[in-house]
Amino acid sequence: IKAPSSTPTHETILLVHLGHFLRVIPINIGAHYSNVIRIYVQHNQTLKKSAFSHPCAVSPTHT
């Protein structure tokens, strides 16, 4: 049984959805990773600041 050309088949609907997801997913992943990297960098900077202000980190016994 051939489906009429006016109604899209299940396969073409799946392909359209797949193409949409393939366009959307990299954008979401990129945004997510840039957020993670930004938080990680900020966290690292605060860690360094607190380590330098801490007397034990500067003392020669902890080298």
PDBQT receptor file of N, H, CA, C and O in Angstrom, charges set to zero:
ATOM      1  N   ILE A   1       0.859  -1.204   0.000  1.00  0.00    +0.000 N 
ATOM      2  CA  ILE A   1       0.000   0.000   0.000  1.00  0.00    +0.000 C 
ATOM      3  C   ILE A   1       0.884   1.239   0.000  1.00  0.00    +0.000 C 
ATOM      4  O   ILE A   1       1.704   1.437   0.896  1.00  0.00    +0.000 OA
ATOM      5  N   LYS A   2       0.701   2.066  -1.021  1.00  0.00    +0.000 N 
ATOM      6  H   LYS A   2       0.035   1.905  -1.749  1.00  0.00    +0.000 HD
ATOM      7  CA  LYS A   2       1.517   3.281  -1.117  1.00  0.00    +0.000 C 
ATOM      8  C   LYS A   2       0.803   4.440  -0.445  1.00  0.00    +0.000 C 
ATOM      9  O   LYS A   2      -0.389   4.660  -0.662  1.00  0.00    +0.000 OA
ATOM     10  N   ALA A   3       1.535   5.173   0.368  1.00  0.00    +0.000 N 
ATOM     11  H   ALA A   3       2.503   4.994   0.544  1.00  0.00    +0.000 HD
ATOM     12  CA  ALA A   3       0.931   6.326   1.033  1.00  0.00    +0.000 C 
ATOM     13  C   ALA A   3       0.836   7.480   0.053  1.00  0.00    +0.000 C 
ATOM     14  O   ALA A   3       1.759   7.683  -0.735  1.00  0.00    +0.000 OA
ATOM     15  N   PRO A   4      -0.238   8.237   0.074  1.00  0.00    +0.000 N 
ATOM     16  CA  PRO A   4      -0.360   9.409  -0.812  1.00  0.00    +0.000 C 
ATOM     17  C   PRO A   4       0.714  10.446  -0.504  1.00  0.00    +0.000 C 
ATOM     18  O   PRO A   4       1.118  10.614   0.647  1.00  0.00    +0.000 OA
ATOM     19  N   SER A   5       1.170  11.136  -1.543  1.00  0.00    +0.000 N 
ATOM     20  H   SER A   5       0.842  10.999  -2.478  1.00  0.00    +0.000 HD
ATOM     21  CA  SER A   5       2.291  12.063  -1.386  1.00  0.00    +0.000 C 
ATOM     22  C   SER A   5       1.917  13.281  -0.550  1.00  0.00    +0.000 C 
ATOM     23  O   SER A   5       2.791  13.977  -0.034  1.00  0.00    +0.000 OA
ATOM     24  N   SER A   6       0.613  13.538  -0.415  1.00  0.00    +0.000 N 
ATOM     25  H   SER A   6      -0.097  12.973  -0.834  1.00  0.00    +0.000 HD
ATOM     26  CA  SER A   6       0.193  14.726   0.328  1.00  0.00    +0.000 C 
ATOM     27  C   SER A   6       0.457  14.564   1.827  1.00  0.00    +0.000 C 
ATOM     28  O   SER A   6       0.791  15.531   2.511  1.00  0.00    +0.000 OA
ATOM     29  N   THR A   7       0.305  13.326   2.336  1.00  0.00    +0.000 N 
ATOM     30  H   THR A   7       0.034  12.541   1.780  1.00  0.00    +0.000 HD
ATOM     31  CA  THR A   7       0.553  13.104   3.763  1.00  0.00    +0.000 C 
ATOM     32  C   THR A   7       1.958  12.555   3.940  1.00  0.00    +0.000 C 
ATOM     33  O   THR A   7       2.309  11.576   3.282  1.00  0.00    +0.000 OA
ATOM     34  N   PRO A   8       2.770  13.141   4.797  1.00  0.00    +0.000 N 
ATOM     35  CA  PRO A   8       4.140  12.663   5.010  1.00  0.00    +0.000 C 
ATOM     36  C   PRO A   8       4.144  11.308   5.702  1.00  0.00    +0.000 C 
ATOM     37  O   PRO A   8       3.327  11.056   6.588  1.00  0.00    +0.000 OA
ATOM     38  N   THR A   9       5.054  10.444   5.304  1.00  0.00    +0.000 N 
ATOM     39  H   THR A   9       5.718  10.648   4.585  1.00  0.00    +0.000 HD
ATOM     40  CA  THR A   9       5.141   9.124   5.917  1.00  0.00    +0.000 C 
ATOM     41  C   THR A   9       5.795   9.238   7.287  1.00  0.00    +0.000 C 
ATOM     42  O   THR A   9       6.347  10.276   7.653  1.00  0.00    +0.000 OA
ATOM     43  N   HIS A  10       5.714   8.141   8.030  1.00  0.00    +0.000 N 
ATOM     44  H   HIS A  10       5.265   7.298   7.733  1.00  0.00    +0.000 HD
ATOM     45  CA  HIS A  10       6.287   8.125   9.376  1.00  0.00    +0.000 C 
ATOM     46  C   HIS A  10       7.799   8.347   9.314  1.00  0.00    +0.000 C 
ATOM     47  O   HIS A  10       8.377   8.998  10.185  1.00  0.00    +0.000 OA
ATOM     48  N   GLU A  11       8.430   7.796   8.272  1.00  0.00    +0.000 N 
ATOM     49  H   GLU A  11       7.960   7.267   7.565  1.00  0.00    +0.000 HD
ATOM     50  CA  GLU A  11       9.885   7.917   8.154  1.00  0.00    +0.000 C 
ATOM     51  C   GLU A  11      10.311   9.368   7.947  1.00  0.00    +0.000 C 
ATOM     52  O   GLU A  11      11.279   9.833   8.549  1.00  0.00    +0.000 OA
ATOM     53  N   THR A  12       9.575  10.081   7.084  1.00  0.00    +0.000 N 
ATOM     54  H   THR A  12       8.788   9.703   6.594  1.00  0.00    +0.000 HD
ATOM     55  CA  THR A  12       9.966  11.471   6.831  1.00  0.00    +0.000 C 
ATOM     56  C   THR A  12       9.738  12.332   8.068  1.00  0.00    +0.000 C 
ATOM     57  O   THR A  12      10.506  13.256   8.335  1.00  0.00    +0.000 OA
ATOM     58  N   ILE A  13       8.672  12.025   8.828  1.00  0.00    +0.000 N 
ATOM     59  H   ILE A  13       8.048  11.274   8.611  1.00  0.00    +0.000 HD
ATOM     60  CA  ILE A  13       8.433  12.769  10.072  1.00  0.00    +0.000 C 
ATOM     61  C   ILE A  13       9.595  12.535  11.037  1.00  0.00    +0.000 C 
ATOM     62  O   ILE A  13      10.080  13.472  11.671  1.00  0.00    +0.000 OA
ATOM     63  N   LEU A  14      10.037  11.278  11.144  1.00  0.00    +0.000 N 
ATOM     64  H   LEU A  14       9.643  10.517  10.629  1.00  0.00    +0.000 HD
ATOM     65  CA  LEU A  14      11.162  10.958  12.018  1.00  0.00    +0.000 C 
ATOM     66  C   LEU A  14      12.421  11.685  11.561  1.00  0.00    +0.000 C 
ATOM     67  O   LEU A  14      13.178  12.211  12.377  1.00  0.00    +0.000 OA
ATOM     68  N   LEU A  15      12.638  11.709  10.241  1.00  0.00    +0.000 N 
ATOM     69  H   LEU A  15      12.024  11.282   9.577  1.00  0.00    +0.000 HD
ATOM     70  CA  LEU A  15      13.826  12.377   9.715  1.00  0.00    +0.000 C 
ATOM     71  C   LEU A  15      13.796  13.866  10.023  1.00  0.00    +0.000 C 
ATOM     72  O   LEU A  15      14.822  14.455  10.363  1.00  0.00    +0.000 OA
ATOM     73  N   VAL A  16      12.624  14.474   9.906  1.00  0.00    +0.000 N 
ATOM     74  H   VAL A  16      11.790  13.996   9.631  1.00  0.00    +0.000 HD
ATOM     75  CA  VAL A  16      12.500  15.903  10.200  1.00  0.00    +0.000 C 
ATOM     76  C   VAL A  16      12.796  16.165  11.671  1.00  0.00    +0.000 C 
ATOM     77  O   VAL A  16      13.502  17.114  12.012  1.00  0.00    +0.000 OA
ATOM     78  N   HIS A  17      12.248  15.314  12.544  1.00  0.00    +0.000 N 
ATOM     79  H   HIS A  17      11.674  14.544  12.267  1.00  0.00    +0.000 HD
ATOM     80  CA  HIS A  17      12.502  15.476  13.976  1.00  0.00    +0.000 C 
ATOM     81  C   HIS A  17      13.980  15.264  14.289  1.00  0.00    +0.000 C 
ATOM     82  O   HIS A  17      14.570  15.994  15.085  1.00  0.00    +0.000 OA
ATOM     83  N   LEU A  18      14.569  14.249  13.648  1.00  0.00    +0.000 N 
ATOM     84  H   LEU A  18      14.089  13.656  13.001  1.00  0.00    +0.000 HD
ATOM     85  CA  LEU A  18      15.982  13.959  13.876  1.00  0.00    +0.000 C 
ATOM     86  C   LEU A  18      16.850  15.133  13.448  1.00  0.00    +0.000 C 
ATOM     87  O   LEU A  18      17.784  15.521  14.149  1.00  0.00    +0.000 OA
ATOM     88  N   GLY A  19      16.526  15.695  12.278  1.00  0.00    +0.000 N 
ATOM     89  H   GLY A  19      15.767  15.379  11.709  1.00  0.00    +0.000 HD
ATOM     90  CA  GLY A  19      17.278  16.853  11.813  1.00  0.00    +0.000 C 
ATOM     91  C   GLY A  19      17.144  18.027  12.763  1.00  0.00    +0.000 C 
ATOM     92  O   GLY A  19      18.099  18.770  12.986  1.00  0.00    +0.000 OA
ATOM     93  N   HIS A  20      15.953  18.189  13.323  1.00  0.00    +0.000 N 
ATOM     94  H   HIS A  20      15.176  17.585  13.142  1.00  0.00    +0.000 HD
ATOM     95  CA  HIS A  20      15.728  19.283  14.273  1.00  0.00    +0.000 C 
ATOM     96  C   HIS A  20      16.554  19.065  15.532  1.00  0.00    +0.000 C 
ATOM     97  O   HIS A  20      17.175  20.000  16.037  1.00  0.00    +0.000 OA
ATOM     98  N   PHE A  21      16.567  17.827  16.046  1.00  0.00    +0.000 N 
ATOM     99  H   PHE A  21      16.063  17.067  15.636  1.00  0.00    +0.000 HD
ATOM    100  CA  PHE A  21      17.342  17.538  17.253  1.00  0.00    +0.000 C 
ATOM    101  C   PHE A  21      18.836  17.724  17.003  1.00  0.00    +0.000 C 
ATOM    102  O   PHE A  21      19.559  18.234  17.858  1.00  0.00    +0.000 OA
ATOM    103  N   LEU A  22      19.290  17.303  15.818  1.00  0.00    +0.000 N 
ATOM    104  H   LEU A  22      18.703  16.889  15.123  1.00  0.00    +0.000 HD
ATOM    105  CA  LEU A  22      20.710  17.435  15.503  1.00  0.00    +0.000 C 
ATOM    106  C   LEU A  22      21.120  18.897  15.408  1.00  0.00    +0.000 C 
ATOM    107  O   LEU A  22      22.280  19.233  15.649  1.00  0.00    +0.000 OA
ATOM    108  N   ARG A  23      20.170  19.777  15.056  1.00  0.00    +0.000 N 
ATOM    109  H   ARG A  23      19.228  19.504  14.860  1.00  0.00    +0.000 HD
ATOM    110  CA  ARG A  23      20.490  21.202  15.035  1.00  0.00    +0.000 C 
ATOM    111  C   ARG A  23      20.457  21.787  16.437  1.00  0.00    +0.000 C 
ATOM    112  O   ARG A  23      21.248  22.672  16.763  1.00  0.00    +0.000 OA
ATOM    113  N   VAL A  24      19.536  21.292  17.273  1.00  0.00    +0.000 N 
ATOM    114  H   VAL A  24      18.893  20.574  17.008  1.00  0.00    +0.000 HD
ATOM    115  CA  VAL A  24      19.324  21.908  18.589  1.00  0.00    +0.000 C 
ATOM    116  C   VAL A  24      20.341  21.411  19.613  1.00  0.00    +0.000 C 
ATOM    117  O   VAL A  24      20.827  22.188  20.435  1.00  0.00    +0.000 OA
ATOM    118  N   ILE A  25      20.664  20.120  19.566  1.00  0.00    +0.000 N 
ATOM    119  H   ILE A  25      20.270  19.488  18.898  1.00  0.00    +0.000 HD
ATOM    120  CA  ILE A  25      21.516  19.525  20.601  1.00  0.00    +0.000 C 
ATOM    121  C   ILE A  25      22.886  20.203  20.702  1.00  0.00    +0.000 C 
ATOM    122  O   ILE A  25      23.291  20.543  21.813  1.00  0.00    +0.000 OA
ATOM    123  N   PRO A  26      23.629  20.420  19.592  1.00  0.00    +0.000 N 
ATOM    124  CA  PRO A  26      24.936  21.068  19.736  1.00  0.00    +0.000 C 
ATOM    125  C   PRO A  26      24.851  22.451  20.363  1.00  0.00    +0.000 C 
ATOM    126  O   PRO A  26      25.740  22.852  21.116  1.00  0.00    +0.000 OA
ATOM    127  N   ILE A  27      23.779  23.184  20.054  1.00  0.00    +0.000 N 
ATOM    128  H   ILE A  27      23.057  22.858  19.442  1.00  0.00    +0.000 HD
ATOM    129  CA  ILE A  27      23.611  24.515  20.641  1.00  0.00    +0.000 C 
ATOM    130  C   ILE A  27      23.444  24.389  22.147  1.00  0.00    +0.000 C 
ATOM    131  O   ILE A  27      24.060  25.133  22.910  1.00  0.00    +0.000 OA
ATOM    132  N   ASN A  28      22.606  23.444  22.574  1.00  0.00    +0.000 N 
ATOM    133  H   ASN A  28      22.105  22.841  21.954  1.00  0.00    +0.000 HD
ATOM    134  CA  ASN A  28      22.380  23.251  24.004  1.00  0.00    +0.000 C 
ATOM    135  C   ASN A  28      23.649  22.799  24.710  1.00  0.00    +0.000 C 
ATOM    136  O   ASN A  28      23.974  23.283  25.794  1.00  0.00    +0.000 OA
ATOM    137  N   ILE A  29      24.369  21.859  24.083  1.00  0.00    +0.000 N 
ATOM    138  H   ILE A  29      24.105  21.466  23.202  1.00  0.00    +0.000 HD
ATOM    139  CA  ILE A  29      25.607  21.365  24.687  1.00  0.00    +0.000 C 
ATOM    140  C   ILE A  29      26.629  22.494  24.785  1.00  0.00    +0.000 C 
ATOM    141  O   ILE A  29      27.303  22.640  25.804  1.00  0.00    +0.000 OA
ATOM    142  N   GLY A  30      26.741  23.292  23.724  1.00  0.00    +0.000 N 
ATOM    143  H   GLY A  30      26.194  23.173  22.896  1.00  0.00    +0.000 HD
ATOM    144  CA  GLY A  30      27.685  24.407  23.742  1.00  0.00    +0.000 C 
ATOM    145  C   GLY A  30      27.362  25.395  24.837  1.00  0.00    +0.000 C 
ATOM    146  O   GLY A  30      28.253  25.860  25.547  1.00  0.00    +0.000 OA
ATOM    147  N   ALA A  31      26.080  25.718  24.977  1.00  0.00    +0.000 N 
ATOM    148  H   ALA A  31      25.356  25.340  24.400  1.00  0.00    +0.000 HD
ATOM    149  CA  ALA A  31      25.679  26.659  26.020  1.00  0.00    +0.000 C 
ATOM    150  C   ALA A  31      25.944  26.066  27.391  1.00  0.00    +0.000 C 
ATOM    151  O   ALA A  31      26.396  26.767  28.297  1.00  0.00    +0.000 OA
ATOM    152  N   HIS A  32      25.665  24.777  27.551  1.00  0.00    +0.000 N 
ATOM    153  H   HIS A  32      25.298  24.208  26.816  1.00  0.00    +0.000 HD
ATOM    154  CA  HIS A  32      25.858  24.126  28.840  1.00  0.00    +0.000 C 
ATOM    155  C   HIS A  32      27.335  24.115  29.207  1.00  0.00    +0.000 C 
ATOM    156  O   HIS A  32      27.693  24.432  30.341  1.00  0.00    +0.000 OA
ATOM    157  N   TYR A  33      28.202  23.751  28.254  1.00  0.00    +0.000 N 
ATOM    158  H   TYR A  33      27.911  23.493  27.332  1.00  0.00    +0.000 HD
ATOM    159  CA  TYR A  33      29.622  23.657  28.557  1.00  0.00    +0.000 C 
ATOM    160  C   TYR A  33      30.242  25.020  28.817  1.00  0.00    +0.000 C 
ATOM    161  O   TYR A  33      31.127  25.143  29.664  1.00  0.00    +0.000 OA
ATOM    162  N   SER A  34      29.791  26.049  28.102  1.00  0.00    +0.000 N 
ATOM    163  H   SER A  34      29.072  25.950  27.414  1.00  0.00    +0.000 HD
ATOM    164  CA  SER A  34      30.333  27.382  28.362  1.00  0.00    +0.000 C 
ATOM    165  C   SER A  34      29.937  27.833  29.762  1.00  0.00    +0.000 C 
ATOM    166  O   SER A  34      30.706  28.519  30.435  1.00  0.00    +0.000 OA
ATOM    167  N   ASN A  35      28.739  27.453  30.204  1.00  0.00    +0.000 N 
ATOM    168  H   ASN A  35      28.114  26.896  29.657  1.00  0.00    +0.000 HD
ATOM    169  CA  ASN A  35      28.316  27.750  31.568  1.00  0.00    +0.000 C 
ATOM    170  C   ASN A  35      29.200  27.025  32.570  1.00  0.00    +0.000 C 
ATOM    171  O   ASN A  35      29.667  27.619  33.542  1.00  0.00    +0.000 OA
ATOM    172  N   VAL A  36      29.428  25.735  32.329  1.00  0.00    +0.000 N 
ATOM    173  H   VAL A  36      29.048  25.252  31.539  1.00  0.00    +0.000 HD
ATOM    174  CA  VAL A  36      30.237  24.921  33.241  1.00  0.00    +0.000 C 
ATOM    175  C   VAL A  36      31.652  25.473  33.325  1.00  0.00    +0.000 C 
ATOM    176  O   VAL A  36      32.220  25.581  34.412  1.00  0.00    +0.000 OA
ATOM    177  N   ILE A  37      32.227  25.828  32.161  1.00  0.00    +0.000 N 
ATOM    178  H   ILE A  37      31.766  25.741  31.278  1.00  0.00    +0.000 HD
ATOM    179  CA  ILE A  37      33.594  26.351  32.142  1.00  0.00    +0.000 C 
ATOM    180  C   ILE A  37      33.669  27.670  32.895  1.00  0.00    +0.000 C 
ATOM    181  O   ILE A  37      34.618  27.918  33.639  1.00  0.00    +0.000 OA
ATOM    182  N   ARG A  38      32.655  28.520  32.695  1.00  0.00    +0.000 N 
ATOM    183  H   ARG A  38      31.885  28.318  32.090  1.00  0.00    +0.000 HD
ATOM    184  CA  ARG A  38      32.651  29.818  33.375  1.00  0.00    +0.000 C 
ATOM    185  C   ARG A  38      32.577  29.635  34.896  1.00  0.00    +0.000 C 
ATOM    186  O   ARG A  38      33.295  30.304  35.639  1.00  0.00    +0.000 OA
ATOM    187  N   ILE A  39      31.710  28.730  35.353  1.00  0.00    +0.000 N 
ATOM    188  H   ILE A  39      31.126  28.187  34.750  1.00  0.00    +0.000 HD
ATOM    189  CA  ILE A  39      31.589  28.462  36.792  1.00  0.00    +0.000 C 
ATOM    190  C   ILE A  39      32.894  27.873  37.320  1.00  0.00    +0.000 C 
ATOM    191  O   ILE A  39      33.349  28.227  38.407  1.00  0.00    +0.000 OA
ATOM    192  N   TYR A  40      33.498  26.961  36.533  1.00  0.00    +0.000 N 
ATOM    193  H   TYR A  40      33.129  26.674  35.649  1.00  0.00    +0.000 HD
ATOM    194  CA  TYR A  40      34.741  26.311  36.946  1.00  0.00    +0.000 C 
ATOM    195  C   TYR A  40      35.859  27.333  37.101  1.00  0.00    +0.000 C 
ATOM    196  O   TYR A  40      36.630  27.279  38.060  1.00  0.00    +0.000 OA
ATOM    197  N   VAL A  41      35.945  28.264  36.155  1.00  0.00    +0.000 N 
ATOM    198  H   VAL A  41      35.318  28.308  35.376  1.00  0.00    +0.000 HD
ATOM    199  CA  VAL A  41      36.981  29.299  36.222  1.00  0.00    +0.000 C 
ATOM    200  C   VAL A  41      36.764  30.197  37.432  1.00  0.00    +0.000 C 
ATOM    201  O   VAL A  41      37.707  30.511  38.159  1.00  0.00    +0.000 OA
ATOM    202  N   GLN A  42      35.512  30.609  37.645  1.00  0.00    +0.000 N 
ATOM    203  H   GLN A  42      34.747  30.353  37.055  1.00  0.00    +0.000 HD
ATOM    204  CA  GLN A  42      35.210  31.448  38.803  1.00  0.00    +0.000 C 
ATOM    205  C   GLN A  42      35.548  30.715  40.095  1.00  0.00    +0.000 C 
ATOM    206  O   GLN A  42      36.107  31.310  41.016  1.00  0.00    +0.000 OA
ATOM    207  N   HIS A  43      35.215  29.436  40.170  1.00  0.00    +0.000 N 
ATOM    208  H   HIS A  43      34.761  28.953  39.421  1.00  0.00    +0.000 HD
ATOM    209  CA  HIS A  43      35.478  28.641  41.366  1.00  0.00    +0.000 C 
ATOM    210  C   HIS A  43      36.982  28.528  41.594  1.00  0.00    +0.000 C 
ATOM    211  O   HIS A  43      37.451  28.620  42.728  1.00  0.00    +0.000 OA
ATOM    212  N   ASN A  44      37.736  28.329  40.510  1.00  0.00    +0.000 N 
ATOM    213  H   ASN A  44      37.355  28.255  39.589  1.00  0.00    +0.000 HD
ATOM    214  CA  ASN A  44      39.191  28.236  40.620  1.00  0.00    +0.000 C 
ATOM    215  C   ASN A  44      39.783  29.533  41.150  1.00  0.00    +0.000 C 
ATOM    216  O   ASN A  44      40.682  29.511  41.990  1.00  0.00    +0.000 OA
ATOM    217  N   GLN A  45      39.280  30.666  40.661  1.00  0.00    +0.000 N 
ATOM    218  H   GLN A  45      38.550  30.685  39.978  1.00  0.00    +0.000 HD
ATOM    219  CA  GLN A  45      39.802  31.957  41.100  1.00  0.00    +0.000 C 
ATOM    220  C   GLN A  45      39.523  32.171  42.578  1.00  0.00    +0.000 C 
ATOM    221  O   GLN A  45      40.392  32.662  43.298  1.00  0.00    +0.000 OA
ATOM    222  N   THR A  46      38.326  31.814  43.051  1.00  0.00    +0.000 N 
ATOM    223  H   THR A  46      37.620  31.415  42.466  1.00  0.00    +0.000 HD
ATOM    224  CA  THR A  46      38.016  31.987  44.467  1.00  0.00    +0.000 C 
ATOM    225  C   THR A  46      38.850  31.033  45.303  1.00  0.00    +0.000 C 
ATOM    226  O   THR A  46      39.246  31.373  46.418  1.00  0.00    +0.000 OA
ATOM    227  N   LEU A  47      39.123  29.835  44.775  1.00  0.00    +0.000 N 
ATOM    228  H   LEU A  47      38.801  29.560  43.869  1.00  0.00    +0.000 HD
ATOM    229  CA  LEU A  47      39.965  28.890  45.504  1.00  0.00    +0.000 C 
ATOM    230  C   LEU A  47      41.377  29.444  45.647  1.00  0.00    +0.000 C 
ATOM    231  O   LEU A  47      41.975  29.355  46.719  1.00  0.00    +0.000 OA
ATOM    232  N   LYS A  48      41.912  30.016  44.569  1.00  0.00    +0.000 N 
ATOM    233  H   LYS A  48      41.426  30.088  43.698  1.00  0.00    +0.000 HD
ATOM    234  CA  LYS A  48      43.258  30.574  44.627  1.00  0.00    +0.000 C 
ATOM    235  C   LYS A  48      43.310  31.739  45.602  1.00  0.00    +0.000 C 
ATOM    236  O   LYS A  48      44.260  31.860  46.377  1.00  0.00    +0.000 OA
ATOM    237  N   LYS A  49      42.294  32.600  45.570  1.00  0.00    +0.000 N 
ATOM    238  H   LYS A  49      41.523  32.502  44.941  1.00  0.00    +0.000 HD
ATOM    239  CA  LYS A  49      42.258  33.746  46.477  1.00  0.00    +0.000 C 
ATOM    240  C   LYS A  49      42.241  33.281  47.927  1.00  0.00    +0.000 C 
ATOM    241  O   LYS A  49      42.988  33.798  48.758  1.00  0.00    +0.000 OA
ATOM    242  N   SER A  50      41.382  32.300  48.235  1.00  0.00    +0.000 N 
ATOM    243  H   SER A  50      40.775  31.880  47.561  1.00  0.00    +0.000 HD
ATOM    244  CA  SER A  50      41.280  31.835  49.614  1.00  0.00    +0.000 C 
ATOM    245  C   SER A  50      42.560  31.115  50.031  1.00  0.00    +0.000 C 
ATOM    246  O   SER A  50      42.954  31.173  51.196  1.00  0.00    +0.000 OA
ATOM    247  N   ALA A  51      43.215  30.431  49.078  1.00  0.00    +0.000 N 
ATOM    248  H   ALA A  51      42.896  30.384  48.132  1.00  0.00    +0.000 HD
ATOM    249  CA  ALA A  51      44.452  29.727  49.409  1.00  0.00    +0.000 C 
ATOM    250  C   ALA A  51      45.571  30.720  49.709  1.00  0.00    +0.000 C 
ATOM    251  O   ALA A  51      46.365  30.514  50.627  1.00  0.00    +0.000 OA
ATOM    252  N   PHE A  52      45.630  31.805  48.923  1.00  0.00    +0.000 N 
ATOM    253  H   PHE A  52      44.985  31.972  48.177  1.00  0.00    +0.000 HD
ATOM    254  CA  PHE A  52      46.684  32.793  49.140  1.00  0.00    +0.000 C 
ATOM    255  C   PHE A  52      46.453  33.578  50.421  1.00  0.00    +0.000 C 
ATOM    256  O   PHE A  52      47.410  33.973  51.086  1.00  0.00    +0.000 OA
ATOM    257  N   SER A  53      45.188  33.809  50.775  1.00  0.00    +0.000 N 
ATOM    258  H   SER A  53      44.411  33.488  50.234  1.00  0.00    +0.000 HD
ATOM    259  CA  SER A  53      44.909  34.563  51.988  1.00  0.00    +0.000 C 
ATOM    260  C   SER A  53      45.081  33.685  53.221  1.00  0.00    +0.000 C 
ATOM    261  O   SER A  53      45.230  34.193  54.333  1.00  0.00    +0.000 OA
ATOM    262  N   HIS A  54      45.060  32.375  53.028  1.00  0.00    +0.000 N 
ATOM    263  H   HIS A  54      44.939  31.962  52.125  1.00  0.00    +0.000 HD
ATOM    264  CA  HIS A  54      45.204  31.462  54.158  1.00  0.00    +0.000 C 
ATOM    265  C   HIS A  54      46.670  31.379  54.569  1.00  0.00    +0.000 C 
ATOM    266  O   HIS A  54      47.528  31.165  53.713  1.00  0.00    +0.000 OA
ATOM    267  N   PRO A  55      46.979  31.541  55.841  1.00  0.00    +0.000 N 
ATOM    268  CA  PRO A  55      48.383  31.547  56.284  1.00  0.00    +0.000 C 
ATOM    269  C   PRO A  55      49.083  30.210  56.066  1.00  0.00    +0.000 C 
ATOM    270  O   PRO A  55      50.285  30.186  55.798  1.00  0.00    +0.000 OA
ATOM    271  N   CYS A  56      48.367  29.110  56.173  1.00  0.00    +0.000 N 
ATOM    272  H   CYS A  56      47.391  29.130  56.390  1.00  0.00    +0.000 HD
ATOM    273  CA  CYS A  56      49.003  27.798  56.036  1.00  0.00    +0.000 C 
ATOM    274  C   CYS A  56      49.527  27.569  54.621  1.00  0.00    +0.000 C 
ATOM    275  O   CYS A  56      50.537  26.891  54.431  1.00  0.00    +0.000 OA
ATOM    276  N   ALA A  57      48.838  28.136  53.631  1.00  0.00    +0.000 N 
ATOM    277  H   ALA A  57      48.018  28.687  53.786  1.00  0.00    +0.000 HD
ATOM    278  CA  ALA A  57      49.239  27.925  52.247  1.00  0.00    +0.000 C 
ATOM    279  C   ALA A  57      50.558  28.629  51.953  1.00  0.00    +0.000 C 
ATOM    280  O   ALA A  57      51.323  28.190  51.094  1.00  0.00    +0.000 OA
ATOM    281  N   VAL A  58      50.824  29.732  52.672  1.00  0.00    +0.000 N 
ATOM    282  H   VAL A  58      50.203  30.089  53.369  1.00  0.00    +0.000 HD
ATOM    283  CA  VAL A  58      52.038  30.502  52.416  1.00  0.00    +0.000 C 
ATOM    284  C   VAL A  58      53.205  29.968  53.242  1.00  0.00    +0.000 C 
ATOM    285  O   VAL A  58      54.365  30.175  52.887  1.00  0.00    +0.000 OA
ATOM    286  N   SER A  59      52.902  29.286  54.336  1.00  0.00    +0.000 N 
ATOM    287  H   SER A  59      51.960  29.118  54.624  1.00  0.00    +0.000 HD
ATOM    288  CA  SER A  59      53.972  28.823  55.224  1.00  0.00    +0.000 C 
ATOM    289  C   SER A  59      54.818  27.753  54.543  1.00  0.00    +0.000 C 
ATOM    290  O   SER A  59      54.283  26.919  53.813  1.00  0.00    +0.000 OA
ATOM    291  N   PRO A  60      56.123  27.764  54.769  1.00  0.00    +0.000 N 
ATOM    292  CA  PRO A  60      57.044  26.834  54.096  1.00  0.00    +0.000 C 
ATOM    293  C   PRO A  60      56.838  25.380  54.518  1.00  0.00    +0.000 C 
ATOM    294  O   PRO A  60      57.326  24.478  53.837  1.00  0.00    +0.000 OA
ATOM    295  N   THR A  61      56.134  25.128  55.615  1.00  0.00    +0.000 N 
ATOM    296  H   THR A  61      55.738  25.860  56.168  1.00  0.00    +0.000 HD
ATOM    297  CA  THR A  61      55.964  23.749  56.075  1.00  0.00    +0.000 C 
ATOM    298  C   THR A  61      55.044  22.967  55.148  1.00  0.00    +0.000 C 
ATOM    299  O   THR A  61      55.078  21.736  55.141  1.00  0.00    +0.000 OA
ATOM    300  N   HIS A  62      54.221  23.665  54.366  1.00  0.00    +0.000 N 
ATOM    301  H   HIS A  62      54.194  24.664  54.373  1.00  0.00    +0.000 HD
ATOM    302  CA  HIS A  62      53.263  22.985  53.506  1.00  0.00    +0.000 C 
ATOM    303  C   HIS A  62      53.745  22.884  52.070  1.00  0.00    +0.000 C 
ATOM    304  O   HIS A  62      52.955  22.519  51.199  1.00  0.00    +0.000 OA
ATOM    305  N   THR A  63      54.992  23.189  51.782  1.00  0.00    +0.000 N 
ATOM    306  H   THR A  63      55.634  23.485  52.490  1.00  0.00    +0.000 HD
ATOM    307  CA  THR A  63      55.496  23.102  50.406  1.00  0.00    +0.000 C 
ATOM    308  C   THR A  63      55.927  21.680  50.102  1.00  0.00    +0.000 C 
ATOM    309  O   THR A  63      56.382  21.396  48.994  1.00  0.00    +0.000 OA
TER     310      THR A  63
